[in-house]
Amino acid sequence: MHRTNGPAAAALLAALTLFPARAAAQEPRDTLRLRDAIALAQRDNPGLQSARLMADAASERVGPAGSWSDPMLSFGLMNRPLDGFGTDEPMTMNSFELTQRIPWPGKLGYARERAERLADARALDAVETERQLVARITGVYSQLAFMDRGLTVMRETRDLLRDFLDVSSTRYAVGEGLQQDVLQAQVAVARMTEDITVMEHGRVATAARLNALLGRAATVPIDALILPEPADTLPPLDALLNRAAVERPALAAARERALAAAAGYRSARRQIYPDFTVSLGYGQRPQYTDMATIMVGVSLPIFAGGSQLPLRREMAAEQAAREAEEQELYNETFARLTELRADAQRAARLTTLYRDAILPQARATVESAFSAYRVGKVDYMTLIENELTVNRYEIESLRLSAEYQRTVAELEALLGGPIGGTP
């Protein structure tokens, strides 16, 4: 093992000294703020537009569901003799008849209630779609910001490894180092270049995904983004569960669908009751006194076994199914909230641990290894591996920050709004 001295040692020490300052000085530009990305998606995302239009369509079904059917106006030439088709017969008349079907009380009222609740559920679905879209955008945005920060860290690490390579090549050229050190430094630079290439290609795909969520072409350029630090605390789990039970749009939509099914069942129970038909007729007799007719008809549910009763059983089954779906959604929401809160806390605590303990210790290990390398107590590969370890810890710290942002965004989607309670 060889000791470093002279210009080679000075160059290596300068590289180690300047690296942290260079990493701290290069910050990504804030070219697309998250709130601006969300605003773009709220305006242009096709899926969200579709959900809103479906809600509009459902609202237009409310009126027809509670309305009577159109009256029927009939005109006829009655009792005209085939011989001459004249009007001199006493029973000959020109007939005008107006007929209106009147449903049994309650049928249309419950049908209208069902349509109203289904329309409300559709409107809540649109809000839920928007919340989930915001969560997805935040997750992809955070992943893209992580890649930007990660690429900065890896490129700076590669620059430092190239400095190591220059030093090892210089030492080998003057007979102070080993060829093995040069080869190891070359491999380290190549490995870091490979990692950078993989992340660069991953960034292209992630940027395309974000553009798709924003409702624009996949090739629209997105420059480097800012990755926020995790927040200090989250509300207690009980508070999150209680708020989600009240404010999550999907849960409210599930309740509306269950109530709509209940109204549909009450309407179906009345289908067996007869409807009425009222007819008003006027008979014009050109050579005799005109005549009027009033008729009332009643439908006879003699085929209830094949019509009204199966409909009743159908609506009873749908009501039970909607109530089961509502309970399932409650259970899934509460389980997911518990899981996400635990994930967010883990990410926040580990980020703090990396920032305050692990990374400082890892950087100190690199400095110690360099000092030991100068006096021949460690080999060159140890120095490189220690620097690569620092790189891995920095990348992991950034990944945890992105994971925290994504997890909190999913939490807020389940809560129906920001954790702080303000839009």
RAMONOR-V408755 format. One record per residue. RES is the residue in one small letter. PSI is psi in whole degrees, -180 to 180 (999 if undefined). OMEGA is omega in whole degrees, 0 to 359 (NA if undefined). D_CENTER is the distance of its C-alpha to the mean C-alpha in Angstrom with 1 decimal. Layout:
<<RES:PSI:OMEGA:D_CENTER> <RES:PSI:OMEGA:D_CENTER>>
This chain:
<<m:138:188:57.9> <h:149:176:58.6> <r:144:176:58.5> <t:148:177:56.9> <n:169:174:59.0> <g:-149:185:59.6> <p:-35:182:57.3> <a:-47:180:54.9> <a:-39:180:54.2> <a:-40:180:53.8> <a:-42:179:51.2> <l:-42:179:49.2> <l:-39:179:49.4> <a:-39:180:48.3> <a:-44:180:45.2> <l:-33:183:44.1> <t:-39:185:44.8> <l:-19:185:43.0> <f:-50:181:39.8> <p:-39:180:38.2> <a:-38:179:39.1> <r:-38:179:37.7> <a:-38:182:34.4> <a:-27:185:34.2> <a:-28:186:35.2> <q:105:177:32.6> <e:141:179:29.4> <p:148:178:26.6> <r:146:180:26.6> <d:82:186:23.9> <t:-24:179:23.3> <l:103:179:19.7> <r:150:182:18.6> <l:-43:181:15.1> <r:-33:177:15.5> <d:-39:177:16.9> <a:-41:179:14.0> <i:-42:179:11.7> <a:-41:178:14.5> <l:-45:181:14.8> <a:-40:179:11.3> <q:-26:180:11.8> <r:-38:194:15.1> <d:-11:184:14.8> <n:124:183:11.5> <p:-38:180:12.9> <g:-41:178:10.1> <l:-40:177:9.8> <q:-41:179:13.6> <s:-44:180:14.0> <a:-40:179:12.3> <r:-40:179:14.6> <l:-36:176:17.6> <m:-36:176:17.2> <a:-41:177:17.5> <d:-42:180:20.5> <a:-41:180:22.0> <a:-37:179:21.8> <s:-28:180:23.6> <e:-11:179:26.4> <r:-10:184:27.2> <v:-49:182:28.3> <g:-53:180:31.6> <p:-33:182:32.8> <a:-30:183:32.0> <g:13:185:34.5> <s:149:173:37.1> <w:157:173:40.5> <s:157:181:41.2> <d:142:175:43.3> <p:159:181:47.0> <m:126:176:49.3> <l:125:183:52.3> <s:147:176:55.0> <f:136:181:58.2> <g:157:172:61.1> <l:110:190:64.8> <m:139:171:66.3> <n:37:174:69.7> <r:131:179:71.0> <p:140:180:74.0> <l:-26:179:73.8> <d:96:178:77.2> <g:-20:176:76.7> <f:35:185:73.4> <g:-174:184:75.1> <t:20:184:74.5> <d:-5:176:77.8> <e:142:182:76.8> <p:-31:183:76.1> <m:-1:180:72.7> <t:134:179:71.4> <m:159:170:68.6> <n:117:190:65.6> <s:135:173:62.7> <f:129:185:59.6> <e:134:177:57.1> <l:123:185:53.8> <t:134:178:51.7> <q:131:176:48.7> <r:129:182:46.8> <i:114:182:45.9> <p:159:177:43.5> <w:139:181:44.2> <p:133:178:43.1> <g:-26:182:39.6> <k:-52:182:38.3> <l:-33:179:36.7> <g:-46:179:35.8> <y:-34:177:33.6> <a:-40:178:32.2> <r:-42:178:31.3> <e:-42:179:29.7> <r:-46:180:27.6> <a:-39:179:26.4> <e:-44:181:25.7> <r:-36:176:23.6> <l:-35:176:21.6> <a:-42:176:21.1> <d:-39:179:19.9> <a:-39:178:17.5> <r:-41:178:16.1> <a:-41:178:15.9> <l:-34:175:14.0> <d:-40:179:11.6> <a:-40:178:11.1> <v:-42:178:10.6> <e:-42:177:8.1> <t:-41:179:6.2> <e:-43:179:6.9> <r:-43:179:6.2> <q:-35:177:2.6> <l:-43:178:3.5> <v:-42:179:6.1> <a:-42:180:5.3> <r:-42:179:4.8> <i:-44:180:7.7> <t:-41:179:9.5> <g:-46:180:9.6> <v:-40:178:10.9> <y:-45:180:13.0> <s:-39:178:14.5> <q:-41:179:15.2> <l:-41:178:16.9> <a:-39:175:18.8> <f:-43:180:19.9> <m:-39:179:21.3> <d:-48:178:23.1> <r:-40:179:24.7> <g:-41:178:25.4> <l:-38:177:27.1> <t:-47:180:29.2> <v:-46:184:30.3> <m:-38:178:31.1> <r:-38:178:33.1> <e:-36:176:35.1> <t:-41:178:35.7> <r:-39:177:36.9> <d:-41:179:39.2> <l:-41:179:40.6> <l:-34:175:41.2> <r:-36:174:42.9> <d:-42:176:45.1> <f:-43:180:45.9> <l:-42:179:46.7> <d:-42:180:49.1> <v:-46:182:50.7> <s:-36:178:51.2> <s:-40:178:52.6> <t:-45:180:54.9> <r:-40:179:56.2> <y:-37:182:56.7> <a:-32:182:58.6> <v:6:176:61.0> <g:14:180:61.5> <e:-17:184:59.6> <g:-179:182:56.6> <l:151:175:55.8> <q:-32:179:54.5> <q:-38:178:52.0> <d:-40:179:50.4> <v:-46:180:49.9> <l:-41:179:48.3> <q:-39:178:46.0> <a:-38:178:44.9> <q:-43:179:44.3> <v:-41:180:42.2> <a:-42:178:40.1> <v:-41:180:39.5> <a:-41:179:38.6> <r:-43:179:36.1> <m:-38:176:34.4> <t:-39:177:34.4> <e:-46:179:32.8> <d:-40:179:30.0> <i:-43:180:29.5> <t:-44:179:29.5> <v:-45:181:26.8> <m:-34:178:24.5> <e:-43:178:25.4> <h:-37:176:24.3> <g:-35:179:21.1> <r:-37:178:20.5> <v:-46:180:21.1> <a:-41:180:18.4> <t:-39:177:15.8> <a:-39:177:16.9> <a:-40:178:16.6> <r:-41:178:13.0> <l:-42:178:12.3> <n:-39:178:14.6> <a:-41:178:12.8> <l:-30:179:9.6> <l:-3:178:12.3> <g:33:180:13.9> <r:175:185:17.1> <a:145:184:19.3> <a:-22:185:18.5> <t:3:178:21.9> <v:125:184:21.5> <p:141:175:22.8> <i:117:180:20.9> <d:-177:185:23.4> <a:142:184:23.3> <l:163:179:20.7> <i:136:176:21.3> <l:110:182:20.1> <p:158:175:20.5> <e:150:177:22.4> <p:148:176:21.0> <a:167:185:21.9> <d:-46:188:24.9> <t:160:173:23.9> <l:154:178:21.2> <p:159:177:22.1> <p:155:183:23.8> <l:-42:181:22.0> <d:-40:179:23.7> <a:-39:178:22.6> <l:-43:181:18.9> <l:-44:180:19.4> <n:-40:181:21.5> <r:-42:180:19.1> <a:-39:180:16.1> <a:-30:183:18.6> <v:-37:195:19.5> <e:-13:181:16.5> <r:125:182:13.3> <p:-38:182:12.7> <a:-37:178:12.0> <l:-41:177:15.3> <a:-38:178:17.1> <a:-40:178:16.1> <a:-39:177:17.5> <r:-42:179:20.6> <e:-38:179:21.1> <r:-37:176:21.1> <a:-42:178:23.5> <l:-35:176:25.7> <a:-41:178:25.6> <a:-37:177:26.8> <a:-42:177:29.5> <a:-39:177:30.7> <g:-37:178:30.7> <y:-42:179:32.9> <r:-37:176:35.3> <s:-40:180:35.5> <a:-33:178:36.2> <r:-28:181:39.0> <r:-6:181:40.7> <q:-23:180:40.7> <i:-18:178:43.9> <y:146:187:45.7> <p:150:169:47.5> <d:160:181:46.6> <f:151:174:49.4> <t:124:179:50.7> <v:130:181:53.0> <s:135:174:55.1> <l:123:182:57.4> <g:149:177:60.0> <y:126:180:62.6> <g:116:179:65.5> <q:119:178:67.6> <r:108:188:71.1> <p:-35:184:73.0> <q:3:182:76.5> <y:-179:179:75.8> <t:138:178:73.9> <d:162:185:70.1> <m:152:177:68.2> <a:152:181:64.9> <t:136:173:62.8> <i:128:181:60.3> <m:145:175:58.5> <v:126:178:56.0> <g:155:180:54.2> <v:129:177:52.2> <s:145:182:49.9> <l:110:182:50.9> <p:59:183:48.2> <i:-12:178:50.5> <f:32:183:47.7> <a:-32:180:45.4> <g:-26:180:45.2> <g:-1:183:43.5> <s:-75:187:41.5> <q:-41:183:40.8> <l:-42:174:40.9> <p:-36:177:38.3> <l:-40:178:36.0> <r:-44:180:36.5> <r:-36:177:35.7> <e:-48:183:32.6> <m:-33:176:31.3> <a:-41:178:32.3> <a:-40:179:30.4> <e:-40:178:27.2> <q:-45:179:27.6> <a:-39:180:27.9> <a:-42:180:24.9> <r:-39:178:22.7> <e:-38:177:24.0> <a:-40:177:23.4> <e:-40:179:19.8> <e:-45:180:19.4> <q:-40:178:21.2> <e:-41:180:19.2> <l:-39:175:15.9> <y:-48:182:17.8> <n:-44:181:19.1> <e:-39:179:15.8> <t:-47:181:14.2> <f:-40:178:17.4> <a:-43:181:17.7> <r:-38:177:14.3> <l:-45:179:15.1> <t:-44:181:18.4> <e:-45:183:17.3> <l:-39:179:14.9> <r:-41:178:17.6> <a:-41:179:20.1> <d:-41:180:18.2> <a:-43:178:17.8> <q:-42:179:21.5> <r:-47:181:22.6> <a:-42:181:21.0> <a:-44:182:22.5> <r:-41:179:25.9> <l:-36:176:26.2> <t:-44:177:25.4> <t:-41:180:28.2> <l:-44:178:30.4> <y:-44:184:30.0> <r:-42:189:30.7> <d:-22:186:33.6> <a:-58:190:35.3> <i:-49:182:34.3> <l:-45:176:34.2> <p:-40:179:37.3> <q:-40:180:39.1> <a:-40:178:38.0> <r:-38:177:39.3> <a:-34:178:42.4> <t:-39:178:42.9> <v:-45:179:42.8> <e:-40:179:45.4> <s:-41:179:47.5> <a:-38:178:47.3> <f:-44:179:48.5> <s:-42:179:51.4> <a:-36:179:52.3> <y:-35:181:52.1> <r:-30:181:54.5> <v:8:174:57.1> <g:20:182:56.4> <k:-19:175:54.9> <v:157:180:51.6> <d:173:185:51.0> <y:-35:181:49.0> <m:-33:177:46.2> <t:-42:178:45.6> <l:-44:181:45.0> <i:-46:181:42.5> <e:-37:178:40.6> <n:-40:178:40.4> <e:-38:176:38.9> <l:-32:176:36.4> <t:-43:176:35.5> <v:-43:179:34.8> <n:-45:180:32.5> <r:-41:180:30.6> <y:-39:179:30.3> <e:-42:179:29.1> <i:-42:180:26.4> <e:-37:177:25.4> <s:-42:177:25.4> <l:-40:179:23.0> <r:-40:179:20.7> <l:-37:177:20.6> <s:-42:178:19.9> <a:-40:178:16.8> <e:-39:178:15.8> <y:-46:180:16.4> <q:-42:179:14.2> <r:-43:182:11.2> <t:-43:179:12.2> <v:-37:178:12.9> <a:-40:176:9.5> <e:-40:176:8.1> <l:-46:182:11.3> <e:-33:176:10.9> <a:-40:179:7.7> <l:-29:180:10.1> <l:-16:182:13.0> <g:9:180:11.9> <g:179:180:12.9> <p:149:181:14.4> <i:-36:179:16.5> <g:-10:177:19.5> <g:3:179:19.0> <t:146:181:19.3> <p:999:NA:16.9>>
